[in-house]
Amino acid sequence: MNLEHALRALEGLGLTMLVVPKAHAPLLEQAAAHAAKVSGQAAREDHTHMEEGDSQYF
């Protein structure tokens, strides 16, 4: 598989590839983990503000 095929496959899955210097990878991984944590907390806070008896389906 060449790079062009790989990029098309990623695009078809709604993904992208980010190429960065190896030294920067840990910083970006930490930032991604933090963003996921903050996003999860926000989603939980939104869920706790629902009225009693309301249900939410995913």
Secondary structure, DSSP 8 states (H G I E B T S, - for coil): --HHHHHHHHHHTT-------GGGHHHHHHHHHHHHHHHHHHHHHHHHTS-TT-----
